[in-house]
């Protein structure tokens, strides 16, 4: 019974004032709950263990136990509340403090990783990048393979959000190369072991690499990486891995414009997250489902899903993907002829970009704003915004955004009788591409060039 119902013994020991035994059994109960994906129960049990630990004298042994409980609590809260949730952030902040005090033990490497991920998804990119660079530096000093894999991944992901796609790609590829060289090491304890093992099996690196490759102008390679990531995540048979993979694949499909595949993926994501109670990922599935419906002409059904999904996602405290979701809603407003509402949503997105420095989507936000202003017959303002989008895309080497901005500006010039200028602008951008000719962006650009020539 002690093995099958440790929570009962934990409660009895707590009531009897046997603190050390209660701590041990709350830990067993939490790990058992996490193993069967009952994360709400696990989080509550780990918190009770922490409450009991606070009653013990402050010794190095107690600090190490607290670190283990905080690590496990953060990992349990992640699928329930999302990576930007304040409660999870506090758990990892305290964990990082203890981790540093205890000499940065390698077996708890996912404590600093959890903290930097929390900072990243709350929009504190500078702090996240500093911590990721510290993690990589420490791992180099120790010649720690697991830390090197994770450090390069953390830096690459953060650089992606900043909009430095070339350096981001280099770090992500280095992470994957090191993983292939050293294999997936075991580096943590408790429920966090599952989470970190998943990250180190590279489905996470492949997902972010896919987004980076798409923005850099390699959609076929992006889709290939995403497909490999999805296969690996399914092989893990872990609901957290599946939900993360589905959400990231949905993001990529929305970028490359594969609406049929996106609709199917969003439906799977919604079904899984309802079953598991993963609110933050359920919100993302709802958003993508709404976008597909709006894009396919059912704006009346799609817009409420977009709105409700964004409200739920915002409530999780996670900001890092919010500009992308607001851009989808603005595009749906464009389809519905609601330019004023669309411009308001883009203003929200730009405020987040300005506050956090998350510039990965900045060029597209300017282009969409120009498109909505053009609907209101503000051609000069639209051209200025298209130029701004083009400049940012070129600075970031983001060929996807450069193609879209060039195509929008070329159409505007065509419509004002400047056909030669339009062709000369778009032709070299389209000519740069060596793959992805079946994607909507490249098809539309080719059709426009054929018309202009």
C-alpha positions, -999 to +999 in steps of 0.1 A: +000+000+000+029+023+007+039+020-030+004+022-045-010+050-023+020+070-010-002+101-006-022+084+022+010+078+042+023+113+034-009+128+048-007+106+079+029+115+085+021+152+080-007+150+106+015+131+130+043+158+127+068+133+113+082+158+089+111+139+073+089+109+065+061+131+052+086+148+028+098+115+015+062+102+008+050+135-007+079+131-031+069+095-039+033+106-044+042+134-067+065+112-089+038+085-091+012+111-102+035+126-127+043+091-142+006+087-150+004+123-163-018+135-134+001+167-133-024+187-112-021+161-085+016+159-088+020+197-085-002+198-053+018+169-038+052+185-046+040+217-030+029+199+001+064+184+003+079+219+000+056+231+028+069+203+050+105+209+041+102+245+053+097+231+088+132+215+088+164+232+098+183+249+070+211+224+061+227+216+028+208+184+027+175+202+031+185+227+004+192+198-020+158+182-012+141+216-018+159+219-051+146+185-062+111+194-052+112+228-069+125+211-101+097+186-100+071+212-092+081+234-121+080+205-145+045+195-133+032+231-136+046+235-171+018+216-190-009+228-167-003+265-168+022+271-196+058+282-196+050+318-188+029+311-157+041+332-126+038+302-102+062+281-124+085+311-128+088+315-090+095+278-085+124+280-109+137+313-096+140+299-062+154+267-077+181+287-095+191+304-063+196+271-046+213+255-076+239+283-076+244+281-038+249+243-041+276+247-067+255+242-098+251+204-096+250+189-131+222+165-123+199+195-119+208+212-151+172+216-160+167+240-131+185+269-148+170+257-181+135+259-166+143+294-153+155+307-186+126+292-204+102+310-180+120+343-187+119+337-224+082+329-226+073+358-204+091+381-228+123+388-208+146+380-237+177+398-225+177+380-191+170+346-208+199+351-232+223+360-204+213+329-185+216+307-216+251+321-222+260+314-186+248+279-189+268+273-221+299+288-206+297+267-174+291+236-196+322+243-216+343+247-184+330+213-172+331+197-206+295+187-199+279+172-230+244+176-218+249+212-208+265+220-242+235+205-260+211+224-239+231+256-239+232+258-276+195+250-278+186+277-253+207+303-271+194+293-305+158+295-295+162+329-278+180+343-308+152+331-330+127+352-310+150+382-312+150+378-350+186+368-354+178+339-376+213+331-390+230+328-356+199+310-342+203+284-370+240+279-362+233+273-325+204+249-331+225+229-357+254+228-331+230+215-305+217+188-329+253+178-339+264+175-303+234+154-295+241+131-324+277+128-312+271+121-275+235+108-275+207+117-251+223+118-216+203+115-184+208+147-164+181+152-139+159+137-113+122+135-105+094+144-129+119+169-145+138+139-159+110+132-184+109+168-195+146+172-200+150+138-216+124+149-241+143+181-249+176+163-253+161+138-277+160+167-300+124+170-310+125+204-294+156+215-314+140+202-346+108+221-340+126+255-335+150+247-363+119+243-386+106+277-377+140+293-383+144+275-416+110+286-428+118+323-420+152+320-437+134+308-468+138+270-467+102+258-464+109+222-476+137+217-451+115+232-424+087+208-431+111+179-431+125+189-397+090+194-384+079+159-396+109+143-380+101+161-348+065+149-348+076+113-354+100+115-324+074+131-302+049+104-310+075+077-303+079+091-267+042+084-260+043+113-236+013+138-237+035+168-229+058+160-259+028+154-282+011+186-272+043+207-276+051+190-310+015+196-323+015+232-313+049+239-329+040+220-361+007+240-362+028+272-360+050+261-389+020+250-411+004+284-405+036+301-417+039+281-449+002+282-456-008+245-456-043+250-444-055+215-448-027+200-427-031+228-402-068+221-397-061+185-391-032+192-367-053+218-348-081+193-343-057+167-329-042+193-306-076+204-292-087+168-287-055+159-268-054+190-246-091+186-236-083+151-225-052+161-206-063+195-192-035+214-209-051+248-211-023+268-227-019+243-256-057+240-259-059+277-264-033+274-292-053+247-309-084+268-307-066+298-323-054+277-352-088+261-357-103+295-358-078+308-383-083+279-407-121+284-406-117+322-412-093+316-440-116+291-456-144+317-457-162+309-425-153+341-407-184+341-385-173+308-370-136+314-370-134+348-353-150+338-320-125+309-318-096+333-324-108+357-298-115+331-271-082+313-278-062+345-275-079+355-242-071+321-227-036+321-240-029+356-227-042+346-192-014+320-190+011+348-187+029+336-219+037+365-243+063+350-266+039+337-293+012+364-287+022+387-316+018+357-340-017+350-327-027+386-329-014+387-365-036+358-373-066+376-358-057+408-377-055+388-410-089+373-402-102+409-396-088+418-431-108+389-446-139+401-427-135+437-439-129+448-403-098+470-409-101+491-378-103+460-355-074+445-374-053+476-369-060+475-332-048+440-329-016+448-348-010+478-324-012+453-295+013+430-312+037+459-319+035+470-283+047+436-273+075+436-298+086+471-285+084+460-249+101+426-252+124+428-282+107+398-298+114+408-334+110+375-353+076+385-367+082+423-368+085+426-406+052+407-411+034+429-386+045+460-406+034+444-439+000+434-425-005+469-412+002+483-447-022+458-462-050+469-438-043+506-445-044+499-482-079+486-477-088+520-464-071+536-495-041+549-477-017+539-505+012+562-495+011+550-459+009+514-471+039+518-493+059+532-465+050+503-443+059+478-470+093+494-473+098+492-436+088+455-436+112+449-465+141+466-447+136+446-415+134+413-434+166+421-453+183+430-420+173+397-405+180+376-437+144+365-434+136+355-469+100+345-462+092+379-448+112+396-476+092+377-503+059+387-487+069+423-484+083+424-519+051+409-533+029+433-515+050+463-526+051+449-562+013+447-563+009+482-551+034+495-577+016+474-604-017+490-595-002+524-598+012+518-632+048+511-621+050+476-636+088+477-644+096+488-609+074+460-595+090+433-616+125+445-608+118+444-571+102+410-569+122+390-595+155+388-576+138+379-544+118+351-560+149+340-579+168+335-547+146+306-537+157+270-545+128+251-528+092+255-516+077+262-550+045+245-540+039+268-511+013+296-515+038+324-511+060+313-539+030+303-561+015+338-557+049+355-563+054+334-595+019+343-608+025+380-601+059+379-620+043+361-649+017+389-651+043+416-649+064+401-676 
